[in-house]
């Protein structure tokens, strides 16, 4: 169960990165 929790955390982190990075990059590009 513990490994599943860690895996879940990693997946959530990955989703966060995938969602946030392009958004942040777009803002940075538009500002730049």
N, C-alpha and C positions, 0 to 999 in steps of 0.2 A: 504493500500500500504506500510505503514511503517513497519508493522509486517512482510510482505513478504521480505522486504529489510533485516531486522534483521535475518530472517530465512535463506535467501540466504547467508548472511555473515557467519552464523554458519555452513552451509553446505560446503562452500568454505574452511573454517577453518578446518573442519573435513577431507575433501579431502586432504588438505595440510599435515595434521598430518599423515594420512594413507599412503600417498605417501612418505613422507620424513623420518618418523621414522624408517621403516625397512631398508632404504638405509643408514641412519646414523648409525644404529645398525650394519649393515654389515661392514661398514668402521671401526667402533670401534672394532669389533671382529677381523677383519683381522689385524689391527694395534696391538691389544692387545697382 
